Amino acid sequence: MTPTLRVPIELPNAKPLSPTDPDSLFAMAVESVNQACEVVNAPGYVRAILSQPKNELIVHFPVRRDDGSYEIFKGYRIQHNNVLGPYKGGIRYHPEVSLDDVKALALWMTMKCALMRLPFGGAKGGVKVNARELSSNELMRLTRRFTSAMGNHIGPDHDIPAPDVGTNAQIMDWMMDTYINTHTDGAHQGMVHVVTGKSVGCGGSEGREKATGQGICYVLSELLPELNLRMDTLRYSLLGFGNVGAFAAQALGAEGGKLIAVMDHAAALVNADGLPTGELQQHVVNNGSIAGFKSAGTREVPAEEFYRTSTDVFIPAALERMIDEEKAHWLDCKVLVEGGNGPTTPAGAEVLRQRGIAVLPAILCNAGGVTVSYLEWVQNKMGVHWDLQRVDRELQRTIVLAARRVRLASHRHDTDLSTAAFGVAVEHLADSYLRRGIFP
Ligand code: GLU
């Protein structure tokens, strides 16, 4: 008798698999894709494929602490889709890292790379750890052990990690070094492109560190006029002043924008005349947060006052799900620019829609990071090093073209910019599936 093969989805007319948990970030991400599939009329099987990651890797590994004891850590690498190219996406170190969140973030990477027309798929990884509690040596041992635990699941033409929340160029340098030492005789450098976001000294690209913040500025220059706002008189708030927020402030300041309010994990500040962003960035480097920062006209305020401060643009550039229903009611802005991934809850997004606050989606706004990651990967493969002007020019061209595609799609399908952005990404992915067909 022939054994029966049970498969979770039937192609090609499968019903999408959607998780039903209302708090699931992955369910929220799948829902955005489903809505976009509806709008662009994507085939059912494309929708079904995108509603689950291709591979989910979970590892547990021991790390020796400085006091000689050992601790077990949990790490993830989720490979969502690779129809457009190798899996690509950051590695997060955070105590709240969970499977559901990493799945959502991996799906968003697929969408982001497709929207940018990068030859990459989507992935995301993370370790459940409070990196602030580890010494530099412990962090290095954790990074090296996690990299070796991922083994052949990552690779320069297979799956390419990068920085995300809680990780940086130093961690990427250790990852690259560990991979090379465990996959070659360690004697040659031909695999540095296994990781992007490295330090410039280790093969990183000029402009990678500021790329996400810089990209936000390019997107706003392209899309704000349509929303009746000007860059040179822009008043904006930032939720989060880390890599994304601080560099966005630098780029927007160069165009004449004024940072009116800012909040991080420790404090909230407002200044109606605009905060001095360079000094604030230096204060954070010295003190670890914006708390205690003093300048003429700057006041520390309670969180609610921060959210209620009137600005043109509000930029959440921190963790997911920070703008819930209540906060969405508090906001006093014309446009919400998603600097971080998935900053609004579904209920929060609904309030913003009802209140007529336009949302510029993260898969467009924060795609500057992965775009310069791609440029780093290309430079590594070619064995060249481009100057900052060239990198910035390529970033600007790539992200502005994507912003135009989103604007056109929103007119063509008569839909909001978020749905349009997901729609553009889905159309590109669907086109690839249609041409390639489904193996076998
Ligand atoms: N972690 C960043 C993101 O969420 C960058 C990913 C990358 O450069 O691969 O887009």
Boltz pocket constraint, residues with backbone or C-beta under 6 A from the ligand:
constraints:
  - pocket:
      binder: B
      contacts: [[A, 88], [A, 89], [A, 90], [A, 91], [A, 112], [A, 160], [A, 161], [A, 162], [A, 163], [A, 164], [A, 165], [A, 196], [A, 197], [A, 341], [A, 366], [A, 367], [A, 369], [A, 370], [A, 371], [A, 373]]
      max_distance: 6.0
